[in-house]
Amino acid sequence: MVKNKLFAILLCVTTLLCGVLSAVPAGARSYTVAQVQSLCDGIVAYNGYHDTQDFIDGYLADNAGSTSEFYVLALSQSGDYDFSRYESALLAYLDDRTVSSATSREKYALTLAAVGSTNRYIADTADEAIGGLGMMSLVFGLHLLNNGYDSRLYSTDGLLSEILSRVKDDGGWAVMGSWGDVDVTAMTLQALAPHYGGRGDVTDAIDRAVEWLSAKQLDSGGFKTMGAENCESAAQVVMALSDLGIDPQTDGRFIKNGTSVMEAMLDYRLSNGGFSHTGNDGNANATVEVFCALTAYRRMCYGQSCFYQLDHVVHGAPSGGSSGSGGSGNAGRSGNSGGGSDSGSGAGSNNASGSNARSSGNADSGSGERSDQHVEYDSNGNRVITVNGQKYIEATNAAGEMVTVNVSETENTPRETRVFSDKHGDFQSGATDDAAMRAASADESGRGGYKPYAILGVIAVAGGVCAVLYLMKKRSKKHYIAVGIIAAAGVLFILITNFESTEAHYQPQDVEGDFTVTLSIRCDTIKDLEKKNNAVPDNCIILDTREFSASSGDTVYDVLQNAARTYHILIDNRGSDGAAYIAGIDGLYEFDYGDLSGWMYRVNGDFPDVGCQSCTVHDGDQIEWLYTTNIGRDLE
């Protein structure tokens, strides 16, 4: 009896203790400032160096202009280092080329300022480039103004008002579409942070965006962009919170199921000190963004200024020439119209699959290569990320979609059918989706299709087998029952499966619609580029404007299907049911002409913010499928 009572007491105490512990919102792990510094040291070691100065003089100087800039920004804010070799290398890089991207120019200018340079490139960029490439060029432009630089384009108040005017209805920011994006919102907050508590409208917008981010946090403690939970999104949020003085380890708004956003970010750490994007492989982009986030957190703990507030900036008389200036940064100021977007998130979209890419502001790889190593920010200031082995540019629309590649064919010219591509994966011959493989209820001559003949063939074979068994004097009922079962299974298989030849698939669909729309498919943006395959017509008109019938409820995707069948255009759809993802059409694919290339669609001159299978058409709609090499900025 005593033992039973003791056991009951222990059970009650254990249950109570578990309940108390489960109610504590703090994460299971907490990192001290010393541990954070150790993680930063591990990232330097991951890059092959044990001494930070050697890292600066070696890898960072050697890769100035391509993959080094955000490391340099972080290191300039975390210690007293000599950046003279890096500065010389970056200025030489800029002297050798014209940088047309406003966001890239701003990034280089900020980095030069961070290392104490007084080169004229910084002042010229602030004076010319702010706002020249949409949302992210406004954000990075505000970083320059926050550091005391002047611009003829915007005052600080004017730029703050412009950024606030671009807030989405849900309280976040994005480079395109109607809804906020996690990465773009976090990066915008990093620029707005120094103004918190100043202008009331800025403070209110920041508070609302912080609550929006809290609501977007996943049960795992992390964040998802472009349909995939990833390290970089968590890192951008950690930076934003740190800049705002919100502890990402302890603030209850950013702890879900006992896991903080800080812990979720650090869960991507690998045993070699680097960080992965979503899986087990080291990713240069994820690693450098965590490095920046940890630096921002350390600065918060020490009571220092925001990550991009360069307290040591020198505003002496500008020296040197305007290295690599892109001329008037005013050109392209309206460059993110429609789905063209801008930033470090970049991508228009024709899909409804949130997993097809990720949005986020940033980046510059310089090399344009698709390896996971040394990919940080591309030459247009856009971050390039890898999802399941595929590289994507960061941007989402309202449906959480990314820009996709949509390919087609020369006007009125039937194309050969390709059923497999080693480069782009397997796809069904002539099929755009499940409907494209539906059974042909009648053959081309209208005499009834293949199924009746196939069923008769099964019955004939079964009868022949029974006859053979009878002649062999195997007359047991079980033999004939077995044959009957097999024959019945064969008939059922024929009835529930559908096959059609390429010729049958490409027969025009004589469907009476309620109204008509027009559709065209063009790739004029690659007219002057070296063609990468023979599928691209010389005039870059894959399908000139054609009229198609449509009915109420039909979508842009339905019309594209009709066009594909009518004009023998092979479409590679890799999306799920109801969320078409047009990855290629007969030879021209996303990323064929760079990391920003792909297919976008517009209706009546506007780029919708939903996928092509969610965009319904109406009488007289003019649908255009257009190939872009620069996430829509090259589309007029």
FENWO-V328848 format. One line per field, one symbol per residue. ss: DSSP state (h for helix, s for strand, l for the rest). psi: psi as a letter, one per 20 degrees, with the letter a starting at -180 (. if undefined). burial: 1 if it has 24 or more other ideal C-beta (glycine too) atoms within 12 Angstrom, else 0. A space follows every 10 residues. Layout:
ss=???
psi=???
burial=???
This chain:
ss=lhhhhhhhhh hhhhhhhhhh hhhlllllll llhhhhhhhh hhhhhhllll lhhhhhhhhh hhllllllhh hhhhhhllll lllhhhhhhh hhhhhlllll lhhhhhhhhh hhhhllllsh hhhhhhhhll llllhhhhhh hhhhhhllll lllllhhhhh hhhhhlllll llllllllll lhhhhhhhhh hhhhhllllh hhhhhhhhhh hhhhhhllll llsssllsss hhhhhhhhhh hhhlllllll lhhhssllss hhhhhhllsl llllssllll lslhhhhhhh hhhhhhhhhh hlllllllll llllllllsl llllllllll lllllllhhh llllllllll lllhhhllll lllsllllll llllllslll llssssslls ssslllllll lllsllllll llllllllls slllssllll lllhhhhlll llllllllll hhhhhhhhhh hhhhhhhhhh hlllllhhhh hhhhhhhhhh hhhhhhllll lhhhhlllll llllssssss sslhhhllll llllllllll ssssssssss llllshhhhh hhhhhhllll sssllsllsl lssssllssl lllllllsss sssllsllll lllllsllll lsssssssll llllll
psi=gggggggggh ggggggghgg hhipiqrhqq prhhhghhhg hhhghhjjqi phhhgghegg ghkpigjhgh gggghhjirn rojggggggg hhghhirpoh pgggghgggh gghhjjqjqi hghhghhhip jilbghhggh hhgghhjjqq pihqrgghhg hgghijqrhi iaqriraiqq pgghgghghh hhgijpidph hggghggghg hggghiprhi iaqpqkippr ghghghgggg gghjkooihi phhkopkjpr hghggiijpr hjiaqrgici qqphggghhh ggghghgghg hjkrrrgjon hjpplapprr rmpkpkboih pjhkilqcjh aebklppaqj rkoijirqqq parohghjqk ripkofprij kqpprpoliq pqqoqqahjk rrqrppqbrq pjoqqqppiq phgjrqqqoj qhahhijqqo iqahikjiah gghgghgggg gghgghgghg hjknjphhgh gggggggghg gggghiqpqq rhghhjpqom porhaqrqqq pqlhijgjqp pirihpqhjj ogorpqpqqq rpiqrhgghg ggggghjlpp popjrrpimp nohqolhorq jhlrijqapq qqpkiqoqkr rhjioqqrpj qopppppqil lihjp.
burial=0000000000 0000000000 0000011000 1010011011 1111011010 0100111011 1111111111 1111111100 1010111111 1011000011 1111111111 1111111011 1111111111 1111111111 1111111010 1011010011 0111011100 1111111011 1111111111 1111110000 0100110111 0111011101 1111111111 1111111111 1111111110 1011110011 1111111111 0011111100 0111111111 1111111111 1000111111 0010000101 0111110010 0110111111 1111111111 1111111111 1111110101 0111111111 1111111001 1111111111 1111111111 1000101100 1001001111 1110110011 0000000011 1000000100 0100010000 0000000000 0010001001 1001000101 0101111010 0000011111 1111110000 0010111001 1110010111 0001111111 1111111111 1111100011 1111111111 1111111111 1110001111 1111111000 1111111111 111110
